[in-house]
Amino acid sequence: MRLLLAVLAVLPLSAAELAVSTTPQLTAAIARAQPGDEIVLAPGDYEPGVRAAGLRGTEGQPITLRGRDQARPPLFRGGSVALHLSDPAWVTLQDIAVESMRDGGLNIDDGGSADTPAHHVTLRRVTVRDVGPTGNRDGIKLSGIDDFTVEGCLVERWGNSGSAIDMVGCHRGLIVGCTFREGASPNASGVQAKGGSADVTIRACLFQQAGGRPVNLGGSTGPAFFRPADAPHEAKNLTVEGCLFLGGFAPLCFVGVDGAVVRCNTIVDPGRWALRILQESTDPRFTKCRAGRVTDNIIVFHAAQWASGGVNIGGGTEPGSFVFERNLWYCVDRPAASRPSLPSTETDGVYGQDPRFRDAEQGDYRVADDGPGQGKGFEALPAR
């Protein structure tokens, strides 16, 4: 009877638009949603633990769950996990907020069936904050998702050994225009793609004190969680471009990845290294970390926070396969010590020249029009 009353309380705004203002109404709307429907949440607090299994739109008629008022997004507060979408397809989550979760913010997965991935999922203007705060707790967990977009989202203060966005076995994805901040623990990561992930791009994002590994290109995954199960790499064909990194222990970490492009980024005050090349999955089936391409970046650092020439290389990797081109490296307090210790010879690198940020104290890391940083850093990302 309670569910029936909740269904009746879902007020249709149009043929495909369902207005809800309570958690029972939301649950009922999800249960009846058909391709093309928009579930529109009024401002206010909603109970966490909402689960949707098999929520499926179509290419021409996705299912959308969104806040009615972008300035006052519906808030899921407290509890274990706010929303869990299992095996969705053609689904959009937009203009919602999640706060103070114990175990995770959003969890989206393929329902445990690696052969039939979830697909065409979009997260737009979603805010997740204060998850954990301890343990392997993620702001957004994506497992077995293909053809996805995460756009304009904010994740801050997640678990001290978790990730702002953790991707396991995800493919053909775009993370764009997002902000990740205050994952201050050295054991935390910002955006991580592992477990057989491939063809994922991280573009035009801000990483502000986003943990020990603000971007983890690869990682270490248990054998049962790979998608596909026989993937010979933790990750492959990843791209990081047009991003701004402020702090973080080692902003760029290549970890068992087979091919990654890191270009047109600006890195300011890394805590120890600019980048790491590591191999943490050591079974013979896995390709050694290789074929990174690091080009047209600006890296500004202080000598006291710079170890091993700014690059950490672990065993079982192929560091000589990495390519470095046209990067600008500048040591603020010792310009003569700006040249990094790279595993291969850099082409057309720039060392010891101040890139001349317009107003770093006010957070403006664009470079002067006539400065040596022109054509490099996050501003230089080609228009798309």
N, C-alpha and C positions, 0 to 999 in steps of 0.2 A: 504493500500500500504506500509506504514512504517513497519508494522509487517511482511509482505511478504519479503521485502528487508532484514529485520533483520534475518529472517529464512534462506534466501539464503546466508547470510554472515557467518553463522555458518559453519565452515570448518571441515569436518570429517577427523580425523587423522587415524582412522581405522573404522571398521564396527560399533563399539560401543563406539567411542571416539569423543566427540564434543569439539572443541577448540573455546573459546570465549574470547574477549578482551574488550567488552563494555557492559553496562547494558542492552540495547535492545537485544543484542545477547544472553545474559544470560537468559533474560525473554523468548525469543523464544526457546532456548534450553530446558528450563524447560517445556515449553508447549508441546514440541514434544517428551520428554524423554520416553523411553521404558525400560522394564527390561533389565539389563545388560549394559545400557549406562553409560559412564563416561563423565560428563561435566567438562572440564578442563579450569580453569580461568588463564589467563595470569597475571603477576604482574601488579599492577596499582590500581587506585582508581575506585570504583564502587558506584553508587547511592544506598542509603538505600531504604527500603520500598519494597523489593522484596518479593512477596508472591507466594507460591506454594500450591495449594489445590489438595489433592488426588494424590500426587506423590507416585507411588507404584511400587517397584521392586518385586522380588520373592526371595525365600530362596537361590536358586542357582544363581540368577542374580539380585543382588541389584542394585539400582541406586546410583551413587556416584557423588557428587559435590565437587571438590577439586581444590586447587591451584596447578598450574603447578610446581612452584618452592618453596619448603618448606622454603628456606632461605628468600624468598621475597613473602610472602603470599599476595593475593589480599586483598585490604583494603576497607571495607565499613565504611564511615566516615560521621558523622553528621546525622540529621534527627530524626525521632521518634524511629523506630525499624529497624534493619538492614535486618533481614530475618524472615519471618513467614511461617513455614511449618504447614499446616492444614491437619490432617488425613493422615500422611505418613505411609508407611510400607516398610521395607527393604530398608532404605535410609541411606547413609553415608555422613556426612559433614566433610571435612578434609582439614587442612592446609589453613585456612582462618583467617582473622583478622577483628575485629569490634572495632570502636573507637568513642567516643564522641556522644553517643546517648542520647536523652532526656528521653525516656520512657522505654527502654529495649534493650538488645543486640540481643539475639535470642529468638524467641517465637515458641515453638513446642507444638501442642495440638491435641486433638482428634476430632476437628471440632464441638465440642459441643454435641457429641453423646457418652454419658458415657457407653452405652451398646456395642459399637464397638470401643474399644480403638485403638489409633495408636500403632504401635508395630515395634520392631526390627529397632530401630534408633540408629546410632552410631555417636558420635561426637569425632573426633580425632585431636589433636593438633590445637584446636581452641583457639584464643586469644580474650578476650573481656575486654576492659578497658574504664574507664571514662564514666559511665552511670549515668544519673541524673543531678547533684549529689545529689539532695534532693528528699525526698519522697520515697514511696514504689516502687522503681525501681530495677529490677533484671538484673543481667548479663545474665543468662540463665533461661528461664521459661519453665518448662515441666509440662504439664497438661494432664492427662489421657494417659500416655505412658507406655506400657508394654515391657519387654524384651529389655532393652536399655543399652548402654555403653557410658560413658563419659571418655575418656582416654587421658592423657597427655595434658590437657587443662590448660590455665592460665586465671584467672579472677581477675581483680584488680580495686579498686576504683569504687564501685557500689553505688546505692542510700543509703542515710543515714538511711533509715528504710526498705530497701529491702534486698535481698539475692544474694549472688554470684550465687548459683543454688537454685531455688525454685521449689520443686516438689509437685504437688497437685494430689493425686490419681494416683500415679505411682507405678508400681509393677515389681518385678524381674529385678532390675537394678544393675549396677556396676559403681561406680565412682572411678577411679584408676589413680594414678600417676599424680594428678593434683595439681596446686598451687593456693591458694586463699590468697590475701594479700591487706592490706590497706583499709579494710572496717572498719575504725576506730571508727565509731559512736557506742555508746552503744545500739542503737536501731536497728542496722544492724545485720544480721546473715550471716554466711558463706554458709553452705549447710543445707537446711531445707527439711524434708520429712513429709508431713502432708496430711490432707484431705482423709484419708483412704489408704495412701501409705503402702506398705508391701514388705518385702523380698528385701530390698535394702542394698547393702554393699558399704561402703566408705573405700577404702584401699590405703595405701601407699601415702597419700596426705600431702602436707605442708600447714598449716594454719598459716599465719604470720600477726598478728594484724588483725584478720578477724572478727572484730566486737564484739558486746556484747555476741553473741551466735555463736561462730565459727561452732559448729554443733548443730542443733536443731532437736532432735529426736521426732518428733511430732510438735505440734503447736496449732493454733486456726484457724478454717476454717468455713466460712459461710455454712449453711446447703445445699444450692443449688449447692455447688461445690464439694461435696464428690463423690468419685468414689471407690467402688460402693456407690449408694445413701444411703444405709442403713448400711454402715460400723459402727461397734460399737466402733471404736477407731480412734484416729487421725493417728496412725501409729502402725505397728506390725512387729515384727521379723526384726529389723534393726541391722546392724553390723558396727562398726567402728574399724578398725584394722590397725596396722602398720603405724600410722600417727604421724607427728610431729607438735605440737602446740606451737607457740611462741607468748606469750601475749594473748590478748583477755580477755574480762571481766569474762566470765565463759565458758571455752572451751567446756564442755560437758553438754548439757541440755536435760533431759528426760522430755517431756511435753505431757502427755496424751498418752504415748506409752505403748503398751501391749507386753512386751518382747523386750529387746535390749541387745546385747553383745558389750562391749567396752573392747578390749584387745590389749595388746602389742603396746601401744602408749606412746609417750614421751611428757610431758606437762611441759613447762618452763615459769615461771613468769606469771601465770594467774592474772588478775587484781583484782579479789575479791574472787571468789570461783573456785575450780576445777570442781565441778559439781553441777547441780541443779535438783531437782525432783519436778515437777510442774503439775498442772492440770488447763488448761485454757478453755477447752470445758467442761462445767458443766452440760449439759443436762443429765437426768438420764439414757439415752440409752448408754452413753459412759463408757467404762471400766476405772476404776481409774488407774492412772499411776502406773505401777507395773513391777515386774520381770526383772529388769535390772541386768546384770552380768558384774562386773568390775574386770578384772583380768590382772595381769602381766604388769601393767603400771608403768611408772616412773613419779612422780610428784615432781617438784622442784619449790620452791616458797620463797618469802620474807615475814617476819612477818607483815610488814606494809601494805602489799597488801592481807592479809588473813583475812577473816571474817567468824565468826560462825564455826570455825574449818574446813573451806574449803568446806562445803556442805550447800546448801540452800534448805530447804524442805518447800514446800507450802502445803496448806490445800487440802483435798479431794484426797490425794494420799495414796499409800500403801508402804511407805518407808521400812517397815520391810521385804518386799518381795525381796529386793535387796540383791545380793550376792557380797561380796568383798573377793578376794583371791590374795595373793602373790604380792600385789602392793608395790612399794618403795616410801616412802614419805620423802622428805628432805627439811627442812627449812634452807636456806643458812645462815641467820644471827642469828638464834636461833635454833640450832639443837635439843635442848631438847624439843622444842615446835613443833616437826615435826608430832606428832601423830594427825590425823584428828578426827573430831567428826562424826563418821559414824552412820547410822541408824540401822546397824546390826553388829555383831561381825565379824571382818575380820579374815580369816584363813591365817596364815603364812605371815602376813604383815611384812615389813621392815621399821623401823622408825629411823630417825636421822643419817642415813649413806649416805655420799656423793656418788652418783652413779659414780663419776669420769668420766665426759665427756672428750673426748680426747683433744678437743680444742674449748670450747664454744665461746671464743672471736672471733674465725674465722668461727663460724657457724658449727663446727663439733660436733654433739651431739651423736655420737657413744660412747659407754662406753669402759673403759679400759678392757683388756682381763682378768685381775685378780680382777676387781672391783666388788662391791656388786650389780651393775646393770646388771651383766651378766644374760641372760635368761629373761630379762624384756625390756620394751620399744620397739621402732619401729624396732630395729634390730632383735628382737626375733620372729617376725612374721614368722610362718612356710612357707617354700617354697611352691609355688603352680604351 
